Amino acid sequence: MTTTEAPPKNPQPYRPSAAKQALAFLRNTWRGLTSMRTALVLLFLLALAALPGALLPQRRLNAPKVDEYISAHGWWGSLLDKLEFFDVYSSVWFSAIYILLMISLIGCLTPRSFEYVKQMRAKPVLTPRNLARMPHHRIARTARTPETIREDVRKQLSGWRRVEREEDGGGFSVSAERGYLRETGNLLFHFGMLGLIVFFALGKLYSYEGQVIVQANGGQFCNSGIYNYDSFEAGLRVDGTDLNPFCVKVNDFTARYTATNQADYYHSHIEYQSGEDLQTGTWKPYDLEVNEPLRTVGDRVYLLGNGYSPQFTVTFPNGEKRTQNTQWMFSNPATMLSEGATKFDQPGVTDEVQRRTKQLAITGLFAPSSFIHGGVLTSTAPQLNNPMVAVDVLRGDLGLDAGRGQSVFSVDQSRVQDGRLKRVARKNLAVGQELTLDDGTKVRFDGVNKWVNLQISHDPTQGFVLGFAIVMFAGLGASLLVKRRRVWVRVRPGKDESASTVIEVAGLARTDQAGYGEEFQRISERLVTGRKGS
């Protein structure tokens, strides 16, 4: 007699501990994050997140444009600013996508790399028992002996990974496979992408880029600190105190234009010092052109643009003279019609209050190829052909001692509006002409100099970025062009005397079937007949 125990009346459901639940959550999260589907989604999100950086002005590139956009769009502009759409590439959400993509790629590639090594070390699969079931199949009889066929197969499949196996009845089979480079290319593509992401991020940490305007009459620039730049954009780990030292001297500038006044050629003879040259004072010549940068001490110096610097001489009532040529920025790139401001402090005035009431600013328009229409000065071409200026002379407090930076191309308009700056003269001047102010001060237009806009770029990871980009595209080409395919050959002695040997060939394309039929026909023909063929 047997007895059975009754089940408990109220069985308690199994509840894993909090630690096990947390571990399961982390494991599932990691599996989801490191799946190839997630990596593709993150890659798409990264491309989508970069769109605002291309469509909206960015604060690090053009802060005034950002302020103008925000003021023009009201609450919408303020909302975009709070969401960091004007600082896309340094925003929290863009960095989060970037880091998640990098982690996802690492998680995807690690197990695939181990699996790839395992596949490379494994032998081709066994020859199937029934080769007739393969998509491509051919059977034939031949008078050649099995040993002769064996040697022929080795020669015909010399570029394939293959393994020979003996079979019952005195026959043998050969399993051959080709196209392992496809998976190699696939891994290279993803490793290239990962390397590109990593070194692009490192480049953002340790790179810097700045622009500076240098007069093209022997003007010099030295890469000794950020204060020598007109604009400077530094990486997160760059503080501007340890820049690569070098100096550049711009001797001249030549521009060539087409018949329609389109820029065709920019060239500047420069000299530079770097390394030991800075100690010896040796200058080395270099011909600087667009897209032909000077490369020295890990930095690149690009020629971006050019402009004109009208030169003025001011003769003050006490007879003292001051001469300046300040760069003016073109307002019309097609004709190089430029506007700007050249500022003077009156000499000999020691009283600070009085001095701030006698500062001068020469503002207005400069036309390299002048043409006056209805009393308004304009320019018809970018070349220097009868240059003229239309100037407004302002006198008063320019705000040079206010402790606030101001544009070199203009005066503070708020000082004009509140009367601290007043216009005292207006006139069109050709080269050599002058005007006289009410206090006897004379302003003469002496002529024109040229300036060039140089960009200095430093990126210690650019070589790595280029290398991984090449690896990525080479891997992509291999993964798209190379096809995985298999060939099996079975040879067995014939059962009759008419044909002593039976040879059977089968093939299978593991990826794309397109084109493999013709290739199999060529392979099988060579294997069956023993001719080397094409």
C-alpha positions as CSV (number, residue, x, y, z in Angstrom):
1,M,0.0,0.0,0.0
2,T,1.4,3.4,-1.0
3,T,0.4,6.8,0.1
4,T,0.8,10.1,-1.7
5,E,1.2,13.5,-0.1
6,A,-1.3,16.1,-0.9
7,P,0.1,19.2,-2.6
8,P,0.2,22.3,-0.4
9,K,-3.0,24.3,-0.3
10,N,-1.4,27.7,-1.2
11,P,1.8,27.2,-3.2
12,Q,3.9,30.3,-3.2
13,P,5.0,31.5,-6.7
14,Y,8.8,31.7,-7.3
15,R,10.1,35.2,-6.9
16,P,13.8,35.7,-7.6
17,S,15.7,37.9,-5.3
18,A,16.3,41.6,-6.0
19,A,20.0,40.8,-6.9
20,K,18.9,38.2,-9.4
21,Q,16.3,40.6,-10.9
22,A,18.9,43.3,-11.3
23,L,21.4,40.9,-12.8
24,A,18.8,39.7,-15.3
25,F,17.8,43.3,-16.2
26,L,21.5,44.2,-16.8
27,R,22.0,41.0,-18.9
28,N,19.0,41.7,-21.1
29,T,19.9,45.3,-21.5
30,W,23.4,44.4,-22.5
31,R,22.1,41.8,-25.0
32,G,19.7,44.4,-26.5
33,L,22.4,47.1,-26.7
34,T,25.0,44.9,-28.3
35,S,22.7,43.5,-31.0
36,M,23.4,44.5,-34.6
37,R,19.8,45.8,-34.9
38,T,20.5,48.3,-32.1
39,A,23.8,49.3,-33.6
40,L,22.0,50.1,-36.9
41,V,19.3,52.1,-35.1
42,L,22.0,54.1,-33.2
43,L,23.9,54.8,-36.4
44,F,20.7,56.1,-38.0
45,L,20.0,58.2,-34.9
46,L,23.5,59.6,-35.0
47,A,23.0,60.7,-38.6
48,L,19.6,62.2,-37.7
49,A,21.0,64.0,-34.7
50,A,23.7,65.6,-36.9
51,L,21.1,67.3,-39.1
52,P,20.4,70.2,-36.7
53,G,24.1,70.9,-36.8
54,A,24.0,71.4,-40.5
55,L,20.6,73.2,-40.7
56,L,20.9,75.5,-37.7
57,P,23.7,78.0,-36.9
58,Q,26.1,76.7,-34.2
59,R,27.3,78.9,-31.4
60,R,30.9,77.8,-31.6
61,L,31.1,78.8,-35.3
62,N,28.9,81.9,-35.4
63,A,27.6,83.1,-32.1
64,P,26.1,86.4,-33.5
65,K,24.1,84.4,-36.0
66,V,22.7,82.2,-33.2
67,D,21.6,85.2,-31.2
68,E,20.0,86.7,-34.3
69,Y,18.1,83.4,-34.9
70,I,16.9,83.2,-31.3
71,S,15.6,86.8,-31.3
72,A,13.9,86.3,-34.7
73,H,12.1,83.1,-33.6
74,G,11.0,84.0,-30.1
75,W,9.9,81.1,-27.8
76,W,10.8,78.5,-30.5
77,G,14.4,79.8,-30.7
78,S,14.7,79.9,-26.9
79,L,13.4,76.3,-26.7
80,L,15.9,75.1,-29.3
81,D,18.6,76.9,-27.2
82,K,17.6,75.1,-24.0
83,L,17.6,71.8,-25.9
84,E,21.2,72.5,-27.1
85,F,20.3,72.6,-30.8
86,F,22.8,75.4,-31.3
87,D,25.6,73.3,-29.7
88,V,24.7,70.0,-31.3
89,Y,28.1,68.3,-31.3
90,S,28.8,69.1,-27.6
91,S,25.3,68.4,-26.4
92,V,24.4,65.7,-23.9
93,W,22.0,63.9,-26.2
94,F,24.4,63.8,-29.1
95,S,27.3,62.5,-26.9
96,A,24.9,59.9,-25.4
97,I,24.1,58.5,-28.9
98,Y,27.8,58.6,-29.8
99,I,28.9,56.7,-26.7
100,L,26.1,54.1,-26.9
101,L,26.9,53.5,-30.6
102,M,30.6,52.9,-29.7
103,I,29.6,50.5,-26.8
104,S,27.1,48.7,-29.1
105,L,29.8,48.2,-31.8
106,I,32.3,46.8,-29.3
107,G,29.6,44.4,-27.9
108,C,28.7,43.3,-31.4
109,L,32.3,42.8,-32.7
110,T,33.7,41.0,-29.7
111,P,31.7,37.7,-30.1
112,R,31.8,38.0,-33.9
113,S,35.6,38.1,-33.8
114,F,35.8,35.0,-31.7
115,E,33.4,33.3,-34.0
116,Y,35.4,34.4,-37.1
117,V,38.6,33.0,-35.6
118,K,36.8,29.7,-34.9
119,Q,35.5,29.5,-38.5
120,M,38.9,30.3,-40.0
121,R,40.4,27.4,-38.0
122,A,37.6,25.0,-38.9
123,K,37.8,22.6,-41.8
124,P,35.2,22.8,-44.7
125,V,32.1,20.8,-43.9
126,L,31.7,17.1,-44.8
127,T,30.6,16.2,-48.3
128,P,26.8,15.6,-48.2
129,R,25.7,12.1,-48.8
130,N,23.3,13.1,-51.6
131,L,24.9,15.7,-53.7
132,A,22.0,15.7,-56.2
133,R,20.1,17.8,-53.7
134,M,22.5,20.8,-54.1
135,P,21.4,23.7,-56.3
136,H,24.2,23.0,-58.7
137,H,25.1,19.4,-59.5
138,R,26.9,17.5,-62.3
139,I,27.8,13.8,-62.6
140,A,30.0,12.2,-65.2
141,R,32.0,9.1,-66.0
142,T,35.6,9.1,-67.1
143,A,38.3,6.7,-68.0
144,R,40.8,8.4,-65.7
145,T,41.9,6.7,-62.6
146,P,40.9,8.1,-59.1
147,E,44.5,9.0,-58.4
148,T,44.8,11.0,-61.6
149,I,41.5,12.8,-60.8
150,R,42.8,13.5,-57.3
151,E,45.8,15.3,-58.7
152,D,43.6,17.2,-61.1
153,V,41.3,18.3,-58.4
154,R,44.2,19.6,-56.3
155,K,45.4,21.7,-59.2
156,Q,42.0,23.0,-60.2
157,L,41.0,24.0,-56.7
158,S,44.5,25.3,-55.6
159,G,43.1,28.6,-54.5
160,W,40.3,27.1,-52.4
161,R,40.3,25.9,-48.8
162,R,39.8,22.2,-49.1
163,V,40.0,18.9,-47.2
164,E,40.2,15.4,-48.7
165,R,38.5,12.5,-47.1
166,E,38.6,8.8,-48.0
167,E,35.3,7.0,-48.5
168,D,34.2,3.4,-48.5
169,G,34.7,1.4,-51.7
170,G,38.0,3.0,-52.6
171,G,36.7,6.4,-53.4
172,F,37.4,9.8,-51.9
173,S,35.7,13.2,-51.6
174,V,36.9,16.8,-51.5
175,S,35.2,19.6,-49.7
176,A,36.3,23.1,-50.8
177,E,35.1,26.5,-49.8
178,R,36.0,30.0,-51.0
179,G,35.0,33.6,-50.1
180,Y,36.2,33.8,-46.5
181,L,37.3,37.3,-47.4
182,R,33.6,38.4,-47.3
183,E,33.4,37.9,-43.5
184,T,36.9,39.5,-43.2
185,G,35.6,42.5,-45.0
186,N,32.5,42.7,-42.9
187,L,34.6,42.7,-39.7
188,L,37.0,45.2,-41.2
189,F,34.2,47.5,-42.1
190,H,32.8,47.5,-38.5
191,F,36.2,47.8,-36.9
192,G,37.0,50.6,-39.3
193,M,33.8,52.4,-38.2
194,L,34.6,51.8,-34.6
195,G,38.1,53.2,-35.0
196,L,36.7,56.1,-36.9
197,I,34.3,56.9,-34.1
198,V,36.9,56.5,-31.4
199,F,39.6,58.6,-33.0
200,F,37.1,61.2,-34.2
201,A,36.1,61.6,-30.6
202,L,39.7,61.8,-29.5
203,G,40.4,64.4,-32.2
204,K,37.6,66.6,-30.7
205,L,39.4,66.4,-27.3
206,Y,42.9,67.3,-28.5
207,S,42.4,69.3,-31.7
208,Y,42.2,73.0,-32.2
209,E,41.4,75.3,-35.1
210,G,41.7,79.1,-35.4
211,Q,41.6,81.8,-38.0
212,V,43.6,85.0,-38.3
213,I,43.9,87.8,-40.7
214,V,47.4,88.8,-41.7
215,Q,48.5,91.7,-43.8
216,A,50.0,90.5,-47.1
217,N,52.9,93.0,-47.0
218,G,55.2,91.2,-44.7
219,G,52.7,90.7,-41.9
220,Q,53.5,88.0,-39.4
221,F,51.6,85.5,-37.2
222,C,53.1,83.3,-34.5
223,N,51.3,80.3,-33.1
224,S,52.2,81.1,-29.5
225,G,48.8,81.6,-27.9
226,I,45.1,82.0,-28.5
227,Y,45.3,85.7,-28.2
228,N,47.0,85.9,-31.5
229,Y,43.9,84.6,-33.2
230,D,40.9,86.4,-34.4
231,S,38.8,83.3,-33.7
232,F,39.8,80.1,-32.0
233,E,38.0,76.8,-31.4
234,A,39.7,74.5,-29.0
235,G,39.1,70.9,-28.1
236,L,37.9,69.9,-24.7
237,R,41.4,69.1,-23.5
238,V,43.1,72.1,-25.1
239,D,43.6,75.2,-22.9
240,G,45.6,77.2,-25.5
241,T,48.8,77.3,-23.4
242,D,50.7,74.5,-25.2
243,L,50.3,75.2,-28.9
244,N,52.8,73.9,-31.4
245,P,55.2,76.9,-31.9
246,F,55.8,78.2,-35.4
247,C,55.7,81.6,-37.2
248,V,54.4,82.6,-40.6
249,K,55.3,85.7,-42.6
250,V,53.0,86.7,-45.6
251,N,55.0,88.5,-48.2
252,D,52.4,89.0,-50.9
253,F,49.1,87.8,-52.3
254,T,47.9,87.2,-55.9
255,A,44.4,86.6,-57.1
256,R,43.3,85.7,-60.6
257,Y,39.7,86.0,-61.8
258,T,37.7,84.7,-64.8
259,A,36.0,86.9,-67.3
260,T,32.9,86.9,-65.2
261,N,34.9,88.0,-62.1
262,Q,34.8,84.6,-60.4
263,A,37.8,83.7,-58.3
264,D,40.0,81.3,-60.3
265,Y,43.4,81.2,-58.4
266,Y,44.7,82.4,-55.1
267,H,48.4,82.3,-54.3
268,S,50.6,83.7,-51.6
269,H,54.4,83.7,-51.1
270,I,55.0,83.0,-47.4
271,E,57.9,82.1,-45.2
272,Y,57.8,80.1,-42.0
273,Q,59.8,79.1,-39.0
274,S,59.4,76.0,-36.9
275,G,61.5,73.8,-34.7
276,E,65.2,74.9,-34.6
277,D,64.5,77.7,-37.1
278,L,62.9,79.6,-34.3
279,Q,66.2,79.6,-32.5
280,T,68.4,80.5,-35.5
281,G,65.9,82.9,-37.1
282,T,65.9,81.0,-40.4
283,W,62.9,81.5,-42.7
284,K,61.9,78.8,-45.2
285,P,59.9,79.8,-48.3
286,Y,56.6,78.2,-49.2
287,D,54.0,78.8,-51.9
288,L,50.6,78.7,-50.2
289,E,47.6,78.0,-52.3
290,V,44.0,77.0,-51.8
291,N,43.8,73.3,-50.8
292,E,47.6,73.2,-50.7
293,P,48.2,73.8,-47.0
294,L,51.6,74.3,-45.2
295,R,52.2,71.4,-42.9
296,T,54.6,72.0,-40.1
297,V,55.1,70.6,-36.5
298,G,51.8,68.8,-36.7
299,D,49.7,71.8,-37.8
300,R,48.3,72.8,-41.1
301,V,48.0,76.4,-42.4
302,Y,45.3,76.9,-45.0
303,L,44.7,79.9,-47.3
304,L,41.0,80.7,-47.0
305,G,40.4,84.1,-48.4
306,N,41.5,87.6,-48.9
307,G,40.4,91.2,-48.7
308,Y,41.6,94.8,-48.8
309,S,43.0,97.2,-46.2
310,P,42.5,100.9,-47.0
311,Q,45.4,103.0,-45.7
312,F,44.7,106.4,-44.1
313,T,47.0,109.1,-42.8
314,V,45.6,111.5,-40.2
315,T,47.4,114.8,-39.6
316,F,46.3,116.3,-36.3
317,P,46.1,120.0,-35.6
318,N,49.5,119.9,-33.8
319,G,51.1,118.6,-36.9
320,E,51.6,115.0,-35.7
321,K,50.7,112.2,-38.2
322,R,49.3,108.7,-37.7
323,T,49.1,106.1,-40.5
324,Q,47.0,102.9,-40.3
325,N,45.9,100.2,-42.7
326,T,43.2,98.1,-41.0
327,Q,41.4,95.2,-42.8
328,W,37.9,95.9,-44.0
329,M,35.5,93.1,-44.6
330,F,33.8,92.7,-47.9
331,S,30.0,93.1,-47.9
332,N,29.7,91.8,-51.5
333,P,31.9,88.8,-52.3
334,A,31.4,89.1,-56.0
335,T,32.8,92.7,-56.3
336,M,34.7,92.8,-53.0
337,L,32.8,96.0,-52.0
338,S,34.0,96.3,-48.4
339,E,33.1,98.1,-45.3
340,G,35.0,98.6,-42.0
341,A,36.4,101.1,-39.5
342,T,39.9,102.5,-39.0
343,K,40.3,104.0,-35.5
344,F,42.7,106.6,-34.2
345,D,43.6,108.0,-30.8
346,Q,44.6,111.7,-30.9
347,P,48.2,112.1,-29.7
348,G,49.3,114.5,-27.0
349,V,46.1,114.4,-25.0
350,T,46.9,113.3,-21.4
351,D,43.5,114.0,-19.8
352,E,41.5,110.8,-20.1
353,V,38.1,112.5,-20.2
354,Q,39.2,114.9,-22.9
355,R,41.0,112.1,-24.9
356,R,37.8,110.1,-25.1
357,T,36.0,113.0,-26.7
358,K,38.6,113.3,-29.5
359,Q,39.0,109.8,-30.8
360,L,38.4,109.4,-34.5
361,A,36.9,106.5,-36.6
362,I,37.0,106.4,-40.4
363,T,34.1,104.2,-41.5
364,G,32.3,103.6,-44.7
365,L,32.7,101.7,-48.0
366,F,35.7,100.7,-50.1
367,A,35.3,99.9,-53.8
368,P,38.3,98.3,-55.5
369,S,36.8,99.0,-59.0
370,S,34.8,102.1,-58.2
371,F,31.7,103.3,-59.9
372,I,29.5,106.1,-58.7
373,H,25.8,105.9,-59.5
374,G,23.5,108.6,-58.3
375,G,26.1,109.7,-55.8
376,V,26.4,106.3,-54.3
377,L,29.8,104.5,-54.4
378,T,29.8,100.9,-55.6
379,S,32.2,98.4,-57.1
380,T,32.0,96.6,-60.4
381,A,34.7,94.0,-60.0
382,P,37.0,92.6,-57.3
383,Q,40.2,93.7,-59.0
384,L,42.0,96.9,-58.0
385,N,41.0,99.3,-60.8
386,N,40.6,103.0,-59.7
387,P,39.9,102.2,-55.9
388,M,37.9,104.7,-53.9
389,V,36.4,105.0,-50.5
390,A,33.2,106.6,-49.3
391,V,34.0,107.6,-45.7
392,D,32.1,108.9,-42.7
393,V,34.5,110.4,-40.1
394,L,33.2,110.0,-36.5
395,R,34.6,111.8,-33.5
396,G,34.0,111.1,-29.8
397,D,34.3,108.2,-27.5
398,L,35.0,104.9,-29.4
399,G,34.8,102.8,-26.2
400,L,38.4,101.5,-26.7
401,D,39.0,101.8,-22.9
402,A,35.6,100.4,-21.8
403,G,37.1,96.9,-21.1
404,R,34.8,95.2,-23.5
405,G,35.8,93.7,-26.8
406,Q,34.4,95.2,-30.0
407,S,34.6,94.3,-33.7
408,V,37.6,95.5,-35.6
409,F,35.3,96.0,-38.6
410,S,32.8,98.5,-37.0
411,V,32.1,100.9,-34.3
412,D,29.7,100.5,-31.4
413,Q,26.5,101.8,-32.8
414,S,25.0,102.4,-29.4
415,R,27.6,105.2,-28.9
416,V,26.4,106.8,-32.1
417,Q,22.8,106.6,-31.0
418,D,23.4,108.2,-27.6
419,G,25.6,111.0,-29.1
420,R,29.0,109.9,-27.7
421,L,30.1,109.5,-31.3
422,K,29.2,112.1,-33.9
423,R,29.7,112.3,-37.6
424,V,31.9,115.3,-38.5
425,A,32.5,114.7,-42.2
426,R,31.5,112.6,-45.2
427,K,33.2,112.4,-48.5
428,N,34.2,110.1,-51.4
429,L,38.0,109.9,-51.7
430,A,40.3,108.6,-54.5
431,V,43.8,107.6,-53.8
432,G,45.8,110.6,-52.7
433,Q,42.8,112.8,-51.9
434,E,42.1,114.2,-48.4
435,L,39.4,116.0,-46.4
436,T,39.8,118.5,-43.6
437,L,37.7,118.4,-40.5
438,D,36.3,121.4,-38.6
439,D,39.2,121.5,-36.2
440,G,41.9,121.4,-38.9
441,T,42.5,117.6,-38.8
442,K,43.3,116.2,-42.2
443,V,42.4,112.7,-43.3
444,R,44.1,111.4,-46.5
445,F,43.4,108.1,-48.4
446,D,46.9,106.8,-49.1
447,G,46.1,103.6,-51.0
448,V,45.3,100.0,-50.5
449,N,47.0,96.9,-49.0
450,K,45.9,93.3,-49.2
451,W,45.2,90.9,-46.4
452,V,44.8,87.1,-46.3
453,N,42.7,84.9,-44.0
454,L,44.7,82.0,-42.7
455,Q,43.3,78.9,-40.9
456,I,45.5,77.0,-38.6
457,S,44.3,73.4,-37.9
458,H,45.7,70.9,-35.5
459,D,44.3,67.3,-35.3
460,P,46.7,64.7,-33.9
461,T,44.3,61.9,-34.9
462,Q,43.7,62.8,-38.6
463,G,46.1,60.1,-39.8
464,F,44.3,57.4,-37.7
465,V,40.9,58.7,-39.0
466,L,42.1,58.5,-42.6
467,G,43.5,55.0,-42.0
468,F,40.3,53.7,-40.4
469,A,38.2,55.3,-43.2
470,I,40.3,53.5,-45.8
471,V,39.9,50.2,-43.8
472,M,36.2,50.8,-43.6
473,F,35.6,51.3,-47.3
474,A,38.0,48.5,-48.2
475,G,36.0,46.2,-45.9
476,L,32.8,47.4,-47.3
477,G,34.0,46.6,-50.9
478,A,35.1,43.1,-49.9
479,S,31.8,42.3,-48.1
480,L,29.8,43.5,-51.1
481,L,31.9,42.0,-53.9
482,V,33.2,38.7,-52.5
483,K,30.7,35.7,-52.4
484,R,30.9,32.7,-50.2
485,R,30.6,29.5,-52.2
486,R,31.3,25.8,-51.7
487,V,32.2,22.9,-54.1
488,W,32.1,19.2,-53.3
489,V,33.7,16.5,-55.4
490,R,33.1,12.8,-54.9
491,V,35.1,10.2,-56.9
492,R,34.3,6.5,-56.8
493,P,35.3,3.5,-59.0
494,G,32.7,2.6,-61.6
495,K,30.8,-0.7,-61.4
496,D,31.2,-1.6,-65.1
497,E,34.1,-1.7,-67.5
498,S,32.9,1.0,-69.9
499,A,33.8,3.8,-67.6
500,S,36.2,3.0,-64.8
501,T,35.5,6.1,-62.6
502,V,32.4,8.2,-61.6
503,I,33.0,11.8,-60.7
504,E,30.3,13.9,-59.1
505,V,30.5,17.7,-58.5
506,A,28.1,19.9,-56.6
507,G,28.1,23.5,-55.6
508,L,26.3,25.9,-53.3
509,A,26.5,29.7,-53.0
510,R,26.2,30.7,-49.3
511,T,25.3,34.3,-50.0
512,D,24.2,35.5,-53.4
513,Q,23.3,32.9,-56.1
514,A,23.6,35.5,-58.9
515,G,26.5,34.6,-61.2
516,Y,27.4,31.4,-59.4
517,G,25.8,29.1,-62.0
518,E,28.2,30.2,-64.7
519,E,31.1,29.9,-62.3
520,F,30.1,26.4,-61.3
521,Q,29.8,25.4,-64.9
522,R,33.4,26.5,-65.5
523,I,34.6,24.7,-62.4
524,S,32.8,21.5,-63.0
525,E,33.9,21.4,-66.6
526,R,37.5,21.7,-65.6
527,L,37.1,19.1,-62.8
528,V,35.3,16.5,-65.0
529,T,37.5,16.9,-68.1
530,G,40.8,17.5,-66.2
531,R,41.6,20.5,-68.5
532,K,42.9,23.7,-66.7
533,G,40.7,26.0,-68.7
534,S,39.9,29.7,-67.8
